[in-house]
Amino acid sequence: MALRRKKNKVEAMVAGDKIAYGLLKSFLLPVLTLLFRPKVSGLRFVPSTGPVIIASNHLSFSDSIFMPLVIPRKVTFLAKSEYFTSPGLKGLVKKLTFIALGQVSVDRAGGSRSEAALLTGLSVLAESGCLGIYPEGTRSPDGRLYRGRTGIARLAMESGAPIVPVAMFHTAEIQPTGKVIPKIMRVKMVFGEPMYFPTPEKSNDPEELRKATDSLMKKLQELSGQEYVDIYASQAKEALDEQRRRERKESQE
């Protein structure tokens, strides 16, 4: 019942969003192609139809611009509902920007954030959509690859959709965290072969979910060449923030 309601909501959103997404992409594609000269390999691994999950390492906000730009079909990302409900003109601009970038609001009312994201993701895949996910859950704070969240494995198992891994290169240099104006340099993307986890009966088994997620992260590490760290990126960010606080405190003493 919950998935049916979520599916109907996503269908209504997608109908209007396709226009904004198409307009933005038709404008950005020639401009960004000219400026950043994307070097792409393995794009043939992305199926032209049917449900698919695109799993990417996450180095910069611009990952969500460059990666969908080269994929011929619409890529949908999941975003917090707060991005779509901010008041005023700034809130409206933010909402329209996220819609144009293919973002879908995750409504967390009446459930956990992870459960809401799962239902929204499953509804996108049930409509044969292309779902973009960053398994690390947040941007890497230092360019290394961090432990994956198991939600992506659960989505793949319950939907039967393949996961296509993709490694992003140079986006952290193009647009570091906190920078608005990007640096003009070539961006690179490497897509890997689809990975299948057609085992819905194991979608609630934490051990199986971890095993599947780890195999995906191993493939992303092979594609990207990044150093792998077996902790969550959010934990690494907290540790770095704490270190900066200590250093500021010591400098003031």
Beta strands, then each sheet from edge to edge (+ up, - down):
strand 1: 39-41
strand 2: 52-56
strand 3: 75-80
strand 4: 103-106
strand 5: 130-133
strand 6: 145-146
strand 7: 163-169
strand 8: 188-191
strand 9: 228-229
sheet 1: 1+ 8+ 7- 2- 5- 3- 4-
sheet 2: 6+ 9+
end
